Amino acid sequence: MKRFSHRLSCRLPPHLHWSTLTSSLVPPVKNVADLLVSNATIFTSDASLPFDDSMAISNGRILKVGTFTTLKDFVGDGTVEMNLEGKVVVPRLIDSHVHLISGGLQMAQVGLRGVSQKEEFCKMVKDAVQNAKEGSWILGGGWNNDFWGGELPSASWIDEISPHNPVWLIRMDGHMGLANSLTLKIAGVTSLTEDPVGGTIMRFPSGEPTGLLIDSAMELVTSFVQEVSVDERREALLRASKYALTRGVTTVVDLGRFYPGNTDELSWNDFQDVYLWADSAKKMMIRTCLFFPITTWSRLSDLKLQKGHVLSDWLYLGGVKAFIDGSLGSNSALFYEEYLDTPKNHGLEVMDPEILLNLTMAAAKAGLQVVAIHAIGDKANDMILEMYESVAAANGERDRRFRIEHAQHLAPGSSDRFGQHHIVASVQPDHLLDDADTAPKKLGFDRAEKESYLFQSLLNGNALVAFGSDWPVADINPLHSLTTAVKRIPLKWDHAWIPSECISFTDALTA
């Protein structure tokens, strides 16, 4: 039977797979089910027979899935029979791209997701300041300027209401942050500060910073941000895990803190102080596959050699991650052609391509199975596709499952290259709901229609497509993501955006 969780695109132990449905597993000594589910629509993920109607369960384990008549041998005196009257049953769901601790932290910070007015934005910051101690940091995020007409916020919006508290609010895509003037002062960001490589300090015509920092420029502030305590991060993990379970998600791939400016040590501190603590204290609630910054590949390689990639029933070591560009919303995704709304701007290379190639080559030679690189613009995706192809050619064929995270905008022909070179397209359907209105404004209608969120094209090219949420950038809500992938109808629209790229329900659920 085809494994459902191969879409996770990193190695997991056999007991995690939906292949536990098969009768090849040794059942309990007494082949009698505690529960027999019948008259259901059960998704098996087996391409030859994707749906079946009955399922036998014993001691919390699935004995077999099949037709009602084939499962009668599992019925005994104590078997409870449940008629689901056609209701759908699916395996537990996997989110292939989250930032779990960031999401848990943001749940306790200033949450600006969905804010549609400047006044509401400012009020929420004001309320947070009034409830905070003088001098403490006001942290939060999730704002999207497109929701209030596109105007970008500036420090002047919040300076008057936060004179004694540094404020740092990250845009919903994680590639732009708003600092108030006090934060800029603490970070030493002035009109004389030069843009760092791979980043931009937004400025007024006078040259003074507006308060907005893009991609690697965010590091000018993040190095000064008061790091949350170990206890707060542990609480964030528990909070996030409980929330994921309410959405039917029991396994995630955690790409670490969700802004590009996170330091190498941040991910490793979270691993040691939070995940290992939760695992040893038996507080893990969802299975988690961890990724680490690519610059620390040798550290991960040593750990895998020492411990293996399976640390426990709950915790797994995945691979390494990196960024090559920014985001569409922040005008920092890397494209061949310029942005319509910012002429002469093609986006940013947030990491030197040669350094990234060398690091990827080294990680691959060390035998690390998965490398996950963020690429959103069409040029960025082609750069990573070419890099992966060259690394594979240099090191020979094997099961690497290289991943491109997001793969949102693909040049003509690029979607076929994923399947040809066995590269995983790790995509997030709900992002298209935010971009459907803004992409044509930034790229032009024709470009946006030809290259945006090409899910069906990727499948047509035999690409392995893995779905995720990118939470907290978008909500962790796989059922909503399924609807988005199948229908592609943004809010307030009455038709699909690029209907030729709608995919089937079965393909979406498998992803």
N, C-alpha and C positions, 0 to 999 in steps of 0.2 A: 504494500500500500504506500502511496506517496506520502511523504512526511509533511504535515502541515507547517511545522515550525522551521522548515528549511528557509522560510522567508525571513527569519531572524538574521540570516547570513553571517552567523558565527557559530562555531561548534558548541553543541550542547549535549549533555549526556542523554542516553536513549530514553530514560523515563520521562523526559520533557516532551516527547514527540506525540503527536496525535496517532502515531502508529501503535500506541498502547491499545488501540481499538482491535488490533489483529488478534486472531486466535493463536498466533505463534507464540505469544507470551504464555508462560506457565500459569494457569489459573489457580485459585485456591484449591486445597485438597478436595474439598467438597464443592463440586461444580454446580452449586446452587446459588441463584441470584437473590440478593436482598430486595432488589428493585428491578422490575421489568417495565421499561418505558415503551409504549406502543402508539400506533397511529400518529406518529410525529413526522416532521420533515427534518431529518438529521443530516447536516452537512459533514461529509466524510473527508473531503479534500482529495479523494482518490479520483483522478481524472476519468477513469473508466466507469466509475459509478459514483458520481459526486454526492448523491443523496440516497438515504435509506430511511426505513420507517420505524425500526425498533432497536432497542439497546438493552443489554443485560448488565447489571452492576452488582458487585459484591465488595463489601468492606471499603467502599469509596473508590474502587477500581473498576474500570470498564472491562468486562469480560469479552464482549463481542457486540458488533453492530451488524444488523442484517434485517431480513424480513421477519415478521412475527412467527411464521411457521418454522423458520430455521432456529429460533431461539427457545422453542418449547422445552428442549432438554434441560434448560437452565432453571425451569420453574419447579419449586418445591413447596412444602407445606408453609414455610415462612415467607415466601415471596410476595411482595406487595406489587400489584400491577397498577400502572398509571397510564390512562388514556389521555394523550395530549391534544386530541382533537385537531390534529394538523399543525400545531404550533411548531415553530422553528427551534432547533437545537444546534448550537455551534460549539466548537472547541473554545477553551479559554483563549482570549485574544492577546496578541503580542503587539506592542508599540515599538517599532524599530528605531525610533529617534526621539528621545526625550532628554531633558535636563532636570533630573528628578529633584535634586536638592534646591536648585534655583526655583523650581516651581513651588516647592514647599515653603521656601523663604518668602517668595512673593505673595503667597496666600496670607502672610502675616504683616505685609508691608502696604504701602500705598498702591492699591490696585486701580490702574487707570484704563483697563481694558473696556472698550465700548464707550468711553467718554466721547461725547459728540459736540461739546461746546467749550469754548475757552473758559467761560465763567465756572463751569462745573469742574474743569481741570484745576483751576486756581483754588476753588473752594475745598477740594479734597486735600490739596497740599496744605492749605491753611488749617484745616481740621487736624491734620497729622502734626503740624507744628504746635498747635495749642495743647495737644495731648502728650507732647514730648518734653524732656528736660532741655533747658537751654544748653546749647553746645553739642547736643547729640545729633548724629546724622539722621536725615530723613531720606530713606531709600524706598524705591518702588519702581514701577514700570508698567508696560503694557499699552502705552499711549500710541495712537495712530492719528497723525495730523490729517490724513485723508478723510477721517470721520467728521471733521469740522470745516471742510472745504479746502484743505491743503496747506493753510498757513502754518509755517513752522514756529514752534514756541521759542521764546528767548528768555534769558535770565531776568529781564525786566518784568516778565509776567509775574514772577514769584519773589523778587527781591524784597519788596515792601513787606510781605507777609512772613518772610523768613530771614530777618536781619541777623539773628544770633544762632541759626542752625544751618549747617551745610546741607545742601539738597543735591541728590543725584538720582535722576529718573531716566530709566532706559526705555528707548522706543520698543514697540512690540516685536520688531525683528531682531533686536539685540545688537544692531550695528550702528546705533546712534544714541547718545545720552545727552540729557539736559542738566547742566549745572547752574546753580545760582551764582551770584557774584562772589559770595563768601567762599564757595567751593573753589572757584577759579583762583581766588586769592591764596587759599591754602595750597593749591596745586602749583602756584606760580605761573599760571597761564595768563599772558598779557599780549598786547599788540606786537610785541617783539619776539614772541615765541614762534619758532618755525614749525611748519607742519612736519610731523614725523613720517618716516617712510611707511607707506601703506595706510596713511590716515589723513584726515583733514580737520582743521580748526575752522569752523564756520565764522565768518567775520562780517561786520557792517562795512559799508564803503569807506569808513574812516580807518578801517584796519582793526578796530576793537573787536574782541571775541563776542559773539552773540550768546554764548553759553552752550552751544551745540558742538559736540565732538563726535567725529565719525571714525569707525573702525579702530585702527591702532592708536589714533589720537585719544581714544577713551582711556588708554593706559596712563595718560598724564594725570587723570583723576583717580582711577581705580587703585593705584598704588598708595593713595592717601586715605581711601575709604576705610572706615573702621570695620575690620573684619568681624563678622558675627562669631559669637562664642561657639565652642564645641557643643555645648548643651543646646544652643539654638539650632545648630545644623542637625543635630540628632533629632530634635523635635520636628524639624523640617522634613527629614526623611520619613518619619512615622506619619506625619500629616499628609505628605504626598502619596505615600503608599496606600493609606486608607482611601484617599480620593480616587486613585487609580482603580482600586477594587470596586468602587461604586460604579465605575464605567465598564466593568467586565474585563479589565486589563490585569493579567496576572504575571506577565513577563514583559520586561522592558530592556531596551538597549540604552544605556545612559552615556551620553556624550560629554558629561561633565558640566561645569558652570557654563551658562549659555551665551556669554559675550566673548568675542574673540580675544579680548585683552586679558583673559585669565592667565595667571602664571602657572608654570609647570608644577610648583609645589602645591598650589591650590587643589588640583585634582588628586595628588597623592595624599595630601592631608585629609581630604574627604574620604579617601579609601581607607586610610589607617584609623582615623579618629571616629568616623561615622559608620562606614560599612562593616569593617571588621568588628567594631563594637556591637553593632546590631546583630551580626551573625553569631558571635560568641554568646550574646545575651539572649539568643533565640527570639529576637524582636523583628526579624525580617518577615515581611508579609507577601512580597512579590519577588519573583526570580529576576535577578538583575545581572546583565552582561555589561561590564565596565570597559570604557575606552579611556585612553590617556593621551596627553599631548605627544605629538610625533617626535619632538625634541628629546623625549625621555624614553625612546624606543629600547635602548640598551637596558635600562632599568626594568622595563616590562619583560624583556626577553630573559633576563636573569631570574626574575620572579617566576616566570612560566617554567623555566628549566628546573627550578627548585620545587615548586608547588604543583605544576601542571596548570591547565586552564580551568579546571573545575575545583573550586575551593571548598564548596559545600553543595548541598541540595539547592541553595538559594543564590549563591554568588559565583560568578564566572568572570574570567579574564578574557576580554575580547581582543581588541587591537589598539591601534594608534589613530589619532585624528589630526586634521590640520585644516587650514583655510587657504584658499587662493584668491577669493574676492569677497565683496561685501554683500549688500542686498539691493533689490530693486527700489524699495521704498526710500532708502537712504541715498539713492543715486550712486551707489558704490559697487554694484554688480558690474562685472567686466564684460563689455560688449565690443564687437567689431565696429559697429557704427555708434555715433554719438547719441546722447540723450536729446530728445526734442526740447525738453524744458530746461536743460542746462547745456547749451551748445559748446562744443569742443571737449565735453566731458565724456569719456568712454568708460568710466568707472575706475576701480583701484585694484592693483595687485597688492594684497595685504601681506604676502610673503614672497620673498625672492624665489622665482621659479627654479633656478639652479640649486639653491639650498634645499628646496622642497624635493627636487629630484634626487639629490644625494641622500637625503634622509629616508626617502621612500625606498631607494635602492638598498640602503643599509638594513632597513627593517625587513625587507623582503629576503635578503640574503641570510638574515638571522632566523628566518623561518616563521616570522609572525604572520599569521594567516590573513588577518584583515587590516587593511588601511582604509580609513574613511576620510574623504576630503570634501569639504564644503565648496561647491561651485554652483553659481546661480546664472550668470550671464552666458551667452552663447560662446564667446571667446574663452571664458574660464573653463567651461565644460570641455571644449576641444583641447585646451592645454592639458587638462588632467587625463582625458582619454589617450592622448598621445604619450603622456608620461607613463601611464599604466602599461600601454602597449610596449614601450621601450624597456620597461623594467621586466615584463614577462619575457620578452625576447632575450634579454641578457641573462636571465636566471632559469629559463626553461619552464615548460608547462607543469603546473600542479594546481591543486585546489586552493587558490588564494582568496577568492571572493572579495576582490577589491570593490570598494563602494564609492559612489559619488553621492554626496548628501545634497538633496534638493533637486538638482538636474532640471531646473525650472524652465530654462530657455535654451533650446537646442537648434543649432544651425542645420540647414538641409542636409540630410544624410547621416547626421550624428546619432540619431536614435538607433540606427541599425548597428552602429559600432559597439553598443553595449552588449548585445547578444553575441556578436561575432567574437568578442574578446572576453566574454564571461564576466562582465563588470555589472555589479548590482546597482540598480537605480533605486536609491533610498529616497522616496518622495513623500510629500505631505499634502494630500488632496485639499484640505481646508485652506491652505494658503492661496489657492486660486480664487477663493471667494473675495479675498482682500485685493487681489491683483487685477481682477476682471475689469474694474473701472479705471484703475490707474495705469496699467500696462500700455493701453493704446495712447494715453496722454504722454507717456515717457518715451515710448518706442515707435509710435505710429501704429495705425490700425493694421496695416499689412504685416509688419514685422511681428506684432503681438499675436495675430491670428495664425501665423505660420509656425511659430516656434515655442509657444507657451504651453507648458504642462501636457506634454505629448504622451499621455499614458497608453493609449491604444497603439500609437506608433511604436512605442517601446515594446509592447507585447507582440506586435506584429513582427518585430525583429528578434523575437525569442529572448528578450532581456529578462533577467530575474528582477522582478519589481517588488519592493518591500514598502509597505505603508507605515507611516508613523504620524505623530502629531506635531513634533517639535515643541511640545509643551515646556515652558509657559508661553512661547510665542503664539501658539494657537491652543485651544482647549484640548485636553486629552479626552476625546470622545469618539471612539472608533465607529460607532453606529452612525454618527453624523458624517464622519469621513467617508463611510461606505456610500451614503446617499449622495455626497458631493461627487465622488468618483463616477457614479452611475449617471447622475443627472446633470452635473455641472451648471446648476442654476444659482447664480449669486442672489443675495438679498435684494429685493425690489425688482428683480428681473422676472420676465415671464417666459424666457427661453434659455436654452443652453448656450454657454460660451464655448465656442469651437465644438459643435456637436459631434463632429467626426472623431473626436478624442474621448467621447463617452465610452465606458467599458461595461461589460456585463457584471451582474451581481456576483456570479460565481468567481470571476476573475478578481473582483474587488475584495471579496471575502478571503480568497486565497492570499492575496497580497497583504 
